[in-house]
Amino acid sequence: MNKKPFMMIVSLLLLALVLVACGGGETQTVEVTREVQVEVTRIVEVAGEGGEAQPVAVTFAGGDETLGLVQERGTLKCGGNQNVPGFGYLDPDSGDFTGFDVDFCHAIAAAVLGDAEAIEVTPTTGESRFPTLQSGEVDVLIRNTTWTFSRDTALGFDFAPTTFFDGQGMMVRKASAIGSLEDLEGGTVCVQSGTTTEKNLAQYFEGIGVSIEILVYADAVATREAYDSGACDGFTTDKSGLVSQQILLADPEAHQILVEDMSREPLGPLTRHGDNNWNDIVSWVVYCTINAEFLGVNQANVDDMLGGDDPVISDLLGETGDLGQNLGLSNDWCYQVISQVGNYGDIYDRNLGPDTPFNLPRGLNALYTDGGILYPIPYK
Ligand SMILES: N[C@@H](CCC(=O)N[C@@H](CS)C(=O)NCC(=O)O)C(=O)O
């Protein structure tokens, strides 16, 4: 066989890799239709195109591989966030991680280990989160991660139910003349690498025929600081992320989030593909919190609910039936979740509700009976 063509292909591949990897600060121009041009300046070196982790083959032999590892270790390892107050935040004073996503990590630990405090959180960026889960460094990733087709398939993950239905938004200065996305014509937008929001941005503005310059940063801090220092007219990420980052700006009141949604961002936990039982556990922890809210069982009243007449609640709390064994857990696993961490509404209110700096309306994240789209899958 003539080896020359093969050698040529290898050289071309190497060249392509070098071009992608040497992203430090140069400007790539992306040609788009209707004579709109979107300039993308990569401020930092990123792992690959769009910052996504590369597809890997993940092979786990046993269906209960992760559950066994977690139980043996006695600690649940969650990939998380440290820079997103309300969702995943490392408190510099206490050294504790807090937030909506962190509470779901506590909830899984309560279900699996009977101890909500038995967690270890590894903070990740948009780019590091997928390799961190792929490599087995963490058992589950719970960090405002959007459920997408390619993450579910090519990257080798399985998503659990969405815990927060969101959309991509745009923050701008109130003092600017920008009142809608179209007003950004000729302006500059800051975005974080390795995110859906980075990918959506050029596509969205191409779609509406508006020219913008995009500045890409490695993490939430760098993106926020760039916007705050005036490097960009707009700052884009999930609306939940914008609400969170707004309180960290020098003058939060000087900024507003435009009403338009640029995308759908269903955020939730994910596990490695191939460990079905582990994904079932993570999924049913989420459903446990939604079922509990639907049935009126919360952290404050769960002990009073024990010994009650409602057979559905008795099953949920593990007083009757033997459903827990189907997950390889104790029968009262959902009781542990509710009593130690709370139902969905408890978790939402504690981190994002009226008594927090965010006061985020439930919106889509209300129960379907309250106008949202949270639906309690039957625990039967
Ligand atoms: N939901 C989007 C965006 C998630 C994301 O990474 N958001 C940023 C901006 S709020 C973040 O969490 N950054 C935290 C960090 O870099 O420390 C995705 O899954 O790609």
The ligand as a Gaussian input file, in Angstrom:
#p B3LYP/6-31G(d) Opt

LIG

0 1
 N      -26.017000      26.415000      29.992000
 C      -24.876000      26.742000      29.178000
 C      -23.928000      27.756000      29.870000
 C      -23.423000      27.257000      31.208000
 C      -22.202000      28.064000      31.726000
 O      -21.073000      27.553000      31.707000
 N      -22.429000      29.276000      32.198000
 C      -21.338000      30.084000      32.682000
 C      -21.778000      31.521000      32.828000
 S      -22.897000      31.802000      34.149000
 C      -20.806000      29.526000      33.997000
 O      -21.489000      28.798000      34.688000
 N      -19.560000      29.845000      34.356000
 C      -18.976000      29.460000      35.607000
 C      -17.463000      29.556000      35.602000
 O      -16.857000      29.652000      34.560000
 O      -16.892000      29.507000      36.691000
 C      -24.127000      25.485000      28.807000
 O      -24.466000      24.402000      29.325000
 O      -23.220000      25.529000      27.988000

